[in-house]
């Protein structure tokens, strides 16, 4: 079963993206470089709580 997660921009803290990840065996939080439309540049997006 996959778990739905929200990605938050680390610069402006806006919630920009939703994705899924494997629920079992995942202990660390997902971090991806994504484009933030509010900042207008590529920033680090982290998984929210």
PAZAPA-4460 file (N, C-alpha, C; in steps of 0.05 Angstrom, whole numbers, plus 32768, in hexadecimal, padded with zeros to 4 digits):
% residues 49
    n_x    n_y    n_z   ca_x   ca_y   ca_z    c_x    c_y    c_z   seq   type   mol
   8011   7FE8   8000   8000   8000   8000   8012   8019   8000     1      X     A
   800A   802D   7FF1   801A   8046   7FEF   800D   805B   8000     2      X     A
   801D   806D   800B   8014   8082   801D   8016   809D   800E     3      X     A
   8001   80AD   800F   8001   80C7   8002   8011   80DB   8014     4      X     A
   8023   80EA   8008   8033   80FE   8017   8032   8119   8009     5      X     A
   8037   812E   8018   8038   8149   800D   8054   8154   800F     6      X     A
   805E   8161   7FFA   8079   816C   7FF9   8077   818A   7FFE     7      X     A
   8088   8194   8011   8088   81B0   8019   80A3   81BC   8011     8      X     A
   80A2   81D4   8005   80B9   81E3   7FFE   80C8   81EB   8017     9      X     A
   80E2   81E7   8018   80F2   81ED   8030   80F8   820B   8032    10      X     A
   80F5   821A   801C   80FA   8237   801D   80E2   8247   8025    11      X     A
   80CB   8244   8017   80B3   8254   801D   809E   8245   802C    12      X     A
   80A1   822B   8031   808F   821A   8040   8073   8216   8033    13      X     A
   8071   821A   8019   8058   8215   800C   8056   81F8   8004    14      X     A
   803D   81ED   8005   8038   81D1   7FFF   8032   81CF   7FE1    15      X     A
   8045   81C6   7FD1   8043   81C7   7FB4   803B   81AC   7FA7    16      X     A
   8045   8196   7FB1   8043   817C   7FA3   8038   8167   7FB5    17      X     A
   8029   8154   7FA9   8021   813C   7FB7   802C   8124   7FA8    18      X     A
   8033   810F   7FB6   803D   80F7   7FA9   8038   80E0   7FBC    19      X     A
   8040   80C8   7FB4   803C   80B0   7FC5   8057   80A3   7FCA    20      X     A
   8059   8095   7FE0   8071   8085   7FE5   806A   806B   7FF3    21      X     A
   807B   8058   7FF1   8077   803E   7FFC   8076   8040   801B    22      X     A
   8061   8036   8027   805D   8039   8044   806F   8028   8055    23      X     A
   8074   800F   804C   8084   7FFD   805C   80A2   8001   8057    24      X     A
   80B2   8001   806C   80CF   8002   8069   80DA   801D   8064    25      X     A
   80CA   8032   8065   80D5   804D   8060   80D7   805C   807B    26      X     A
   80EF   8061   8083   80F4   806E   809D   80FB   808B   809A    27      X     A
   8108   8092   8083   8110   80AE   8080   80FB   80BD   806F    28      X     A
   80FC   80D8   8071   80EA   80E8   8063   80F4   80EE   8047    29      X     A
   80E2   80F1   8034   80E9   80F6   8018   80F2   8113   8014    30      X     A
   8108   8117   8006   8111   8132   7FFF   8118   8132   7FE1    31      X     A
   810C   8145   7FD2   8110   8147   7FB6   8115   8164   7FAE    32      X     A
   8125   8168   7F99   8128   8183   7F8D   8111   8186   7F79    33      X     A
   80FF   8199   7F7E   80E8   819E   7F6C   80E6   81BC   7F67    34      X     A
   80D8   81C3   7F52   80D3   81DF   7F4C   80BD   81EA   7F5D    35      X     A
   80C2   8201   7F6B   80AE   820E   7F7B   80A3   8225   7F6B    36      X     A
   8089   8225   7F65   807D   823B   7F55   807C   8256   7F65    37      X     A
   807B   8254   7F7F   807A   826C   7F90   8096   8279   7F91    38      X     A
   80AB   826A   7F94   80C7   8274   7F95   80D1   827A   7F79    39      X     A
   80C8   826B   7F65   80D1   826E   7F4A   80EC   8261   7F44    40      X     A
   80F3   824D   7F54   810D   823F   7F4F   810C   8223   7F5B    41      X     A
   8120   8213   7F55   8122   81F8   7F60   812A   81FA   7F7D    42      X     A
   811B   81ED   7F8F   8121   81EC   7FAB   811D   81D0   7FB6    43      X     A
   8127   81CC   7FCE   8124   81B2   7FDB   8108   81B0   7FE6    44      X     A
   80FA   819A   7FE0   80DF   8195   7FEA   80E1   817D   7FFC    45      X     A
   80D6   817F   8014   80D7   8169   8028   80BB   815F   802E    46      X     A
   80BA   8146   8036   80A1   8139   803E   8096   8146   8058    47      X     A
   807C   814C   8058   8070   8157   8070   8069   8142   8084    48      X     A
   8062   814A   809C   805A   8137   80B1   803F   812C   80AD    49      X     A
***
